[in-house]
Amino acid sequence: MDESIVKGKIEKLNVRRDGLKKKQQEIRSSLEKTQQPKDKNLKRIKKRLRRVYQKKNRFAALLPSEKEAGNGEG
Protein backbone atom coordinates (compact mmCIF):
# COMPACT_ATOMS: atom_id res chain seq x y z
CA MET A 1 0.00 0.00 0.00
CA ASP A 2 1.16 3.52 -0.75
CA GLU A 3 2.43 5.50 2.24
CA SER A 4 0.06 8.42 1.61
CA ILE A 5 -2.94 6.07 1.54
CA VAL A 6 -1.88 4.51 4.84
CA LYS A 7 -1.40 7.94 6.43
CA GLY A 8 -4.87 8.94 5.23
CA LYS A 9 -6.38 5.84 6.77
CA ILE A 10 -4.59 6.48 10.08
CA GLU A 11 -5.87 10.07 10.07
CA LYS A 12 -9.45 8.84 9.50
CA LEU A 13 -9.04 6.43 12.42
CA ASN A 14 -7.77 9.28 14.61
CA VAL A 15 -10.88 11.30 13.79
CA ARG A 16 -13.07 8.27 14.53
CA ARG A 17 -11.25 7.72 17.83
CA ASP A 18 -11.74 11.34 18.87
CA GLY A 19 -15.45 11.15 18.09
CA LEU A 20 -15.87 7.94 20.06
CA LYS A 21 -13.96 9.33 23.03
CA LYS A 22 -16.16 12.44 23.02
CA LYS A 23 -19.33 10.34 22.90
CA GLN A 24 -17.98 8.12 25.69
CA GLN A 25 -17.29 11.19 27.83
CA GLU A 26 -20.82 12.52 27.25
CA ILE A 27 -22.37 9.22 28.30
CA ARG A 28 -20.13 8.99 31.37
CA SER A 29 -21.06 12.50 32.50
CA SER A 30 -24.79 11.77 32.15
CA LEU A 31 -24.65 8.52 34.15
CA GLU A 32 -24.16 7.95 37.84
CA LYS A 33 -20.96 6.13 38.84
CA THR A 34 -22.88 3.01 39.84
CA GLN A 35 -24.62 2.75 36.45
CA GLN A 36 -21.49 3.02 34.31
CA PRO A 37 -20.31 -0.63 34.42
CA LYS A 38 -23.76 -1.85 33.33
CA ASP A 39 -24.34 0.62 30.51
CA LYS A 40 -24.60 -1.10 27.12
CA ASN A 41 -23.67 2.03 25.14
CA LEU A 42 -20.41 2.44 27.04
CA LYS A 43 -19.53 -1.21 26.47
CA ARG A 44 -20.26 -0.87 22.76
CA ILE A 45 -18.08 2.24 22.47
CA LYS A 46 -15.29 0.52 24.39
CA LYS A 47 -15.31 -2.36 21.89
CA ARG A 48 -15.32 0.04 18.95
CA LEU A 49 -12.39 1.98 20.41
CA ARG A 50 -10.44 -1.24 20.85
CA ARG A 51 -11.03 -2.13 17.19
CA VAL A 52 -9.97 1.36 16.10
CA TYR A 53 -6.72 1.10 18.06
CA GLN A 54 -5.99 -2.35 16.63
CA LYS A 55 -6.62 -1.19 13.09
CA LYS A 56 -4.51 1.92 13.60
CA ASN A 57 -1.61 -0.12 14.95
CA ARG A 58 -1.86 -2.47 12.00
CA PHE A 59 -1.62 0.45 9.56
CA ALA A 60 1.17 2.09 11.57
CA ALA A 61 3.17 -1.12 11.26
CA LEU A 62 3.07 -0.71 7.46
CA LEU A 63 4.80 2.67 7.71
CA PRO A 64 8.55 2.40 8.12
CA SER A 65 8.83 5.72 9.99
CA GLU A 66 5.98 5.17 12.47
CA LYS A 67 6.44 1.63 13.73
CA GLU A 68 6.40 2.72 17.37
CA ALA A 69 4.03 5.70 16.86
CA GLY A 70 0.84 3.66 17.27
CA ASN A 71 1.86 2.32 20.66
CA GLY A 72 1.29 4.24 23.84
CA GLU A 73 -1.55 6.41 22.60
CA GLY A 74 -4.57 5.93 24.74
VEXLUM-618253 format. One line per field, with one value per residue: residue number from 1; y, x, z of N, C-alpha, C, O in turn. Coordinates in nm, 4 decimals. Example, Ala and Ser with C-alpha at 12.3 -4.5 7.8 and 13.67 -1.06 7.14 Angstrom:
num = c(1,2) .
nc2 = c(-0.5690,-0.2250) .
nc1 = c(1.3190,1.2850) .
nc3 = c(0.7800,0.7080) .
cac2 = c(-0.4500,-0.1060) .
cac1 = c(1.2300,1.3670) .
cac3 = c(0.7800,0.7140) .
cc2 = c(-0.3300,0.0030) .
cc1 = c(1.3200,1.2900) .
cc3 = c(0.7800,0.7870) .
oc2 = c(-0.3319,0.1138) .
oc1 = c(1.4236,1.3409) .
oc3 = c(0.8465,0.8039) .
END
This chain:
num = c(1,2,3,4,5,6,7,8,9,10,11,12,13,14,15,16,17,18,19,20,21,22,23,24,25,26,27,28,29,30,31,32,33,34,35,36,37,38,39,40,41,42,43,44,45,46,47,48,49,50,51,52,53,54,55,56,57,58,59,60,61,62,63,64,65,66,67,68,69,70,71,72,73,74) .
nc2 = c(-0.1183,0.2264,0.4868,0.7348,0.6720,0.5003,0.6776,0.8489,0.6766,0.6254,0.8799,0.9119,0.7163,0.8317,1.0523,0.9204,0.7909,1.0127,1.1110,0.8958,0.8910,1.1345,1.0950,0.8864,1.0205,1.2017,1.0254,0.9115,1.1352,1.1819,0.9665,0.8030,0.7034,0.4399,0.3250,0.3089,0.0719,-0.1089,-0.0067,-0.0410,0.1097,0.2299,0.0030,-0.0850,0.1267,0.1067,-0.1369,-0.0665,0.1322,-0.0208,-0.1776,0.0238,0.1130,-0.1208,-0.1489,0.0854,0.0492,-0.1642,-0.0451,0.1447,-0.0145,-0.0731,0.1503,0.2625,0.4654,0.5071,0.2946,0.2620,0.4561,0.4104,0.2831,0.3259,0.5409,0.6492) .
nc1 = c(0.0833,0.0414,0.2269,0.1042,-0.1653,-0.1930,-0.1310,-0.3481,-0.5565,-0.4894,-0.5239,-0.8014,-0.8860,-0.7946,-0.9644,-1.2067,-1.1587,-1.1387,-1.3993,-1.5432,-1.4357,-1.5261,-1.8032,-1.8164,-1.7343,-1.9458,-2.1573,-2.0631,-2.0656,-2.3346,-2.4311,-2.4731,-2.2122,-2.2469,-2.3984,-2.2437,-2.0747,-2.2667,-2.3806,-2.4881,-2.4291,-2.1826,-2.0216,-2.0347,-1.9099,-1.6588,-1.5685,-1.5642,-1.3683,-1.1463,-1.1211,-1.0630,-0.8140,-0.6622,-0.6743,-0.5504,-0.2928,-0.2161,-0.2048,-0.0083,0.2102,0.2723,0.3950,0.7219,0.8429,0.6855,0.6666,0.6704,0.4930,0.2179,0.1873,0.1235,-0.0484,-0.3357) .
nc3 = c(0.0000,-0.0680,0.0920,0.1436,0.1288,0.3465,0.5544,0.5301,0.5996,0.8659,0.9704,0.9366,1.1166,1.3524,1.3714,1.3991,1.6423,1.8147,1.7998,1.9104,2.1685,2.2641,2.2610,2.4451,2.6749,2.7062,2.7639,2.9997,3.1694,3.1930,3.3302,3.6495,3.8783,3.9653,3.7670,3.5415,3.4856,3.3930,3.1673,2.8385,2.6089,2.6688,2.6843,2.4212,2.2860,2.3977,2.2899,2.0189,2.0205,2.0908,1.8599,1.6758,1.7678,1.7283,1.4504,1.3724,1.4734,1.3161,1.0620,1.1159,1.1467,0.8887,0.7963,0.7559,0.9067,1.1294,1.3138,1.5952,1.6654,1.6897,1.9286,2.2781,2.2668,2.4182) .
cac2 = c(0.0000,0.3521,0.5497,0.8422,0.6071,0.4512,0.7941,0.8941,0.5838,0.6484,1.0068,0.8842,0.6430,0.9276,1.1304,0.8272,0.7721,1.1341,1.1146,0.7937,0.9335,1.2440,1.0341,0.8120,1.1195,1.2524,0.9219,0.8994,1.2500,1.1773,0.8518,0.7947,0.6128,0.3005,0.2748,0.3015,-0.0631,-0.1850,0.0621,-0.1098,0.2028,0.2438,-0.1208,-0.0866,0.2240,0.0520,-0.2365,0.0044,0.1978,-0.1238,-0.2128,0.1360,0.1098,-0.2350,-0.1186,0.1922,-0.0115,-0.2469,0.0455,0.2091,-0.1123,-0.0712,0.2665,0.2401,0.5717,0.5165,0.1625,0.2723,0.5700,0.3658,0.2323,0.4239,0.6406,0.5928) .
cac1 = c(0.0000,0.1158,0.2426,0.0059,-0.2944,-0.1881,-0.1404,-0.4868,-0.6384,-0.4585,-0.5868,-0.9446,-0.9039,-0.7770,-1.0884,-1.3071,-1.1251,-1.1745,-1.5453,-1.5873,-1.3963,-1.6159,-1.9325,-1.7977,-1.7292,-2.0820,-2.2370,-2.0135,-2.1063,-2.4788,-2.4646,-2.4156,-2.0963,-2.2880,-2.4616,-2.1488,-2.0315,-2.3758,-2.4339,-2.4598,-2.3675,-2.0411,-1.9532,-2.0257,-1.8077,-1.5288,-1.5311,-1.5315,-1.2392,-1.0439,-1.1026,-0.9974,-0.6723,-0.5986,-0.6619,-0.4509,-0.1606,-0.1860,-0.1623,0.1171,0.3170,0.3071,0.4795,0.8555,0.8827,0.5980,0.6435,0.6401,0.4034,0.0843,0.1858,0.1290,-0.1551,-0.4566) .
cac3 = c(0.0000,-0.0752,0.2240,0.1610,0.1544,0.4843,0.6430,0.5233,0.6769,1.0076,1.0068,0.9503,1.2415,1.4614,1.3789,1.4533,1.7832,1.8869,1.8085,2.0060,2.3033,2.3018,2.2898,2.5687,2.7826,2.7247,2.8301,3.1368,3.2498,3.2148,3.4153,3.7837,3.8836,3.9842,3.6451,3.4308,3.4425,3.3331,3.0507,2.7117,2.5136,2.7041,2.6466,2.2755,2.2468,2.4391,2.1893,1.8953,2.0407,2.0855,1.7193,1.6097,1.8064,1.6629,1.3088,1.3597,1.4948,1.1998,0.9561,1.1567,1.1255,0.7464,0.7713,0.8120,0.9990,1.2465,1.3728,1.7374,1.6859,1.7272,2.0656,2.3845,2.2595,2.4735) .
cc2 = c(0.1246,0.4213,0.6588,0.7857,0.5614,0.5673,0.8498,0.8067,0.6039,0.7773,0.9891,0.8119,0.7348,1.0107,1.0451,0.8073,0.8936,1.1450,1.0161,0.8340,1.0438,1.1882,0.9577,0.9064,1.1741,1.1520,0.9094,1.0139,1.2463,1.0636,0.8676,0.6932,0.4663,0.2410,0.2502,0.1596,-0.1422,-0.1280,-0.0041,-0.0183,0.2199,0.1201,-0.1280,0.0077,0.1725,-0.0509,-0.1704,0.0707,0.0968,-0.1623,-0.1025,0.1351,-0.0039,-0.2061,-0.0151,0.1363,-0.0974,-0.1600,0.1101,0.1138,-0.1161,0.0454,0.2437,0.3418,0.5705,0.3817,0.1715,0.3842,0.5269,0.3208,0.3477,0.5325,0.5812,0.6537) .
cc1 = c(0.0878,0.1167,0.1387,-0.1332,-0.3011,-0.2017,-0.2819,-0.5787,-0.6153,-0.5255,-0.7375,-0.9727,-0.8862,-0.9024,-1.1979,-1.2862,-1.1673,-1.3254,-1.5993,-1.5543,-1.4888,-1.7531,-1.9280,-1.8007,-1.8681,-2.1681,-2.1949,-2.0620,-2.2559,-2.5204,-2.4070,-2.3021,-2.1393,-2.3476,-2.3619,-2.1074,-2.1399,-2.4220,-2.3896,-2.3901,-2.2188,-1.9623,-1.9332,-1.9153,-1.6689,-1.4783,-1.4896,-1.3959,-1.1255,-1.0141,-1.0297,-0.8488,-0.5986,-0.5732,-0.5524,-0.3098,-0.1189,-0.1377,-0.0291,0.2349,0.3606,0.3996,0.6171,0.8932,0.8035,0.5693,0.6048,0.5398,0.2651,0.0748,0.1857,0.0239,-0.2809,-0.5032) .
cc3 = c(0.0000,0.0609,0.2479,0.1905,0.2996,0.5827,0.6450,0.6067,0.8274,1.0546,1.0259,1.0817,1.3621,1.4816,1.4423,1.6030,1.8654,1.9055,1.9106,2.1487,2.3542,2.3421,2.4225,2.6890,2.8128,2.8004,2.9763,3.2243,3.2803,3.3088,3.5556,3.7805,3.8911,3.8570,3.5318,3.3916,3.3701,3.1999,2.9199,2.6117,2.5412,2.6635,2.4957,2.2274,2.2827,2.3376,2.0592,1.9054,2.0312,1.9404,1.6435,1.6409,1.7361,1.5152,1.2856,1.3767,1.3760,1.0828,0.9896,1.1351,0.9786,0.7124,0.8325,0.9201,1.1290,1.3108,1.5187,1.7665,1.7329,1.8705,2.1648,2.3764,2.3188,2.5950) .
oc2 = c(0.1269,0.4149,0.6742,0.8440,0.5812,0.5577,0.8930,0.8562,0.6000,0.7833,1.0443,0.8417,0.7184,1.0369,1.0920,0.8066,0.8790,1.1831,1.0482,0.8138,1.0465,1.2285,0.9629,0.8762,1.1911,1.1893,0.8982,0.9928,1.3009,1.0641,0.9358,0.6080,0.3793,0.1190,0.1784,0.1293,-0.2333,-0.1945,-0.0208,-0.0626,0.2240,0.1306,-0.1713,-0.0272,0.1920,-0.0523,-0.2118,0.0668,0.1245,-0.1779,-0.1300,0.1542,0.0140,-0.2347,-0.0262,0.1725,-0.1025,-0.1956,0.1284,0.1580,-0.1572,0.0412,0.2089,0.3093,0.6265,0.3581,0.0983,0.4052,0.5996,0.3201,0.4541,0.6096,0.4758,0.6122) .
oc1 = c(0.1949,0.0190,0.0899,-0.2096,-0.4019,-0.2742,-0.3304,-0.6675,-0.7096,-0.5779,-0.7952,-1.0706,-0.9548,-0.9427,-1.2723,-1.3816,-1.2250,-1.3736,-1.6896,-1.6348,-1.5253,-1.8109,-2.0220,-1.8616,-1.9050,-2.2431,-2.2790,-2.0960,-2.2999,-2.6318,-2.3068,-2.2960,-2.0764,-2.3474,-2.3927,-2.1051,-2.1087,-2.4954,-2.2704,-2.3021,-2.1381,-1.8499,-1.8283,-1.8370,-1.5731,-1.3601,-1.3925,-1.3169,-1.0214,-0.8982,-0.9456,-0.7664,-0.4860,-0.4658,-0.4727,-0.2187,-0.0013,-0.0426,0.0547,0.3465,0.4724,0.4730,0.6269,0.9663,0.8485,0.4579,0.5168,0.5048,0.2009,-0.0338,0.2415,0.0085,-0.3274,-0.6056) .
oc3 = c(0.0607,0.1355,0.3598,0.2675,0.3674,0.6817,0.7496,0.6760,0.9064,1.1659,1.1196,1.1501,1.4630,1.5949,1.5284,1.6809,1.9732,2.0121,1.9878,2.2396,2.4717,2.4430,2.5018,2.7915,2.9290,2.8906,3.0655,3.3407,3.3814,3.3612,3.5769,3.6919,3.8309,3.8404,3.4367,3.2723,3.2935,3.1267,2.8942,2.5379,2.4484,2.6142,2.4480,2.1391,2.2078,2.3034,1.9959,1.8110,1.9715,1.9019,1.5579,1.5515,1.6897,1.4622,1.1925,1.3023,1.3400,1.0133,0.9013,1.1081,0.9478,0.6136,0.9502,1.0137,1.2290,1.3574,1.5638,1.8826,1.8088,1.9286,2.1379,2.4711,2.2754,2.6494) .
END
